[in-house]
């Protein structure tokens, strides 16, 4: 049933409005404008037509099957709509409407869930901003229209943050496969959505903003998420990890937050990667979405600046990334790629005189060496090497040679450096503004690779 | 003598070149183009004129006093230049040239220091990219030209990273008062430069990229830095804190890195704030440069999104920021500023319906309440409130009311949110892309305020 969310034949929007700015207007407009190819049915008893589409007075009056029903009517009208959609045989109701358990209205929330169960109708929400699934060109949210297409599925328990992050991912060109606002999780929860994505070929990694799981659902959460992480990496930022944050969570989504140690243990058991800031969550998710899993843990740092090389070395040690001790042969090979005063050990320092040619030669050595599994490429803006030239050369080399060693990049500098990193990111090479962030993302990939191998060997 | 670096009457550039791209060309061009008002003397025995200025064959042939001599000639010629500059009575030689102790040429380095000492000439470098002091419109570096003017002094022991950070600060509109590349620190070191800045009215905070202090200089470092931090905050990123990073440092600048515990202890004793990434260093420095020191530790969070409120609450607890428990009166006052379903406790949640008016009213309550010392303003992009309007209103309120409570901001969203944060930053309200980074910067300010009070009370 839930699968209908990803590939619905039709979507009805109950509360579709002709007034710009209204939620029932924005959601319908986004569904149309983002290019959904299935059938779209506005439901509005006071209109014959909304946004150029024939409108219907109710879901049951639609002369066709309805898979997904988006609900954006006042709370007190929702039970009627759910009953109607249930009778019609709809599969999932996406209840955007707020005014349920989050403001103490638990009874109304229970009522819609019970009604839906009668008909086998599933509920996403209530109190959400909608959902999106870009492979089917569905943007059924009241957030920004132009969601960047990609391989990260984002699930948010916070509506405001989720919408804000939509803008953020667009600005930073972070591509999403799916976006789910889960709100009060009256029925469908985070674990079930993650499970849904196991078989989704367009999702490579799942990123979750979590405030808390529902009381009594801990075991189910661990079971489901363990299944998920065997197939796909999951990165979670858990809000409410401090004592006071927990109280804030309780007053925000009403989740029973539970002690952070419990969550920490559950995440560990389930193989979930924990991020501590929103930026970190996307740093890690981006690496997974763009790069193959590490084949092993032996990592080399290639740089043109000693300083960033040292910072990356520090980050590697503290995040558990193993820097390879190159063999004499490998040291010799690296030495051929650099000026005489460079350093062929790890970090491989091509010096501030490094050219595109030095970089590509050193990268080639790393790619061809069986001693090396992963590559960290660092660059500091110098007068002799335009970062945009370097970015282009790296992309060309990786694409021509179909390089499959896990690679992360950090370029430090000004506007042109920023543009170079955008170029790398657009070509699936994750680039970060600081060496520490690049190394941290790689560390989490290596950790996940090991976790997965260990789990699979036990099966 | 060192003060001459900040307000020299004249600067000579030895090795001034007419060939674009050469270091001796770029440095001279930067000095001229950045608007230095003192006298500029190119020194080049093979030219009568360089970049439109009369050139001299040697420093001693300049018919005028020379305060600062920038040296950009090959290493083997440097001793002669130092001798000549010393005889001439120059005060500081800024030796850009590399090829000294960093490549094992210790003797040559000792030689120039000994020569300089004979004449009371001080040496910055060698092996540096130059220096800048924006209040005197001096950009004597071979890095980018348009250094943003401001109140942060940046000292970098890494040349490549320092130059790259020049571009980075320009792109991020981070204003600098001074910028020193210290390189091999043959004579002038980080501690002495920091001391020089104690009385500089244009420097509010000192940010340092440090790889290591010289053997035997530990005690001097602690003594000098303790004096500095009594007057001005110092933020240090210490590279080479891992075992392997230490080795990388040794091969990079040749500093005897020493165990990280020693540095940790030294920093603590001297009241130095430690940052762990380049981004964090600037996050903290920016807050100090733009905001008054906290008057106390009681902090309130004002938000329109529960999620970011929780993330900030978590960050506050883990970084030691005390969130105030508002009195019943204060709770009542906050309640007046928000929709009925908002939360007037701390975090003060104005809800996703919040308008500019709600925000300004809540901020006014916080500013006027004696219970509150510091304010964290958070915002998630919503359809009802354009972040640029909010940014403008905040700036207007702060400027009109001369608000002097320490304030940090985080707006989460897309392009317009990013623009709004740029606007805030330009008006001295430090804004960050994530709530955790805003809270962390405030935490370090509160820590420093307490440190300073404790130290002063002991004097």
Interface residues (C-beta under 8 A of the other chain):
Chain A: X21 X26 X103 X142 X144 X156 X157 X158 X159 X160 X161 X162 X163 X164 X165 X166 X167 X168 X170 X171 X209 X211 X237 X239 X240 X241 X242 X243 X244 X245 X248 X249 X251 X252 X253 X276 X277 X278 X279 X304 X305 X306 X307 X308 X309 X310 X311 X313 X314 X316 X317 X318 X323 X341 X343 X345 X347 X349 X352 X380 X381 X382 X383 X412 X413 X414 X415 X416 X417 X418 X433 X434 X436 X437
Chain B: X21 X26 X103 X142 X144 X156 X157 X158 X159 X160 X161 X162 X163 X164 X165 X166 X167 X168 X170 X171 X209 X211 X237 X239 X240 X241 X242 X243 X244 X245 X248 X249 X251 X252 X253 X276 X277 X278 X279 X304 X305 X306 X307 X308 X309 X310 X311 X313 X314 X316 X317 X318 X323 X341 X343 X345 X347 X349 X352 X380 X381 X382 X383 X412 X413 X414 X415 X416 X417 X418 X433 X434 X436 X437
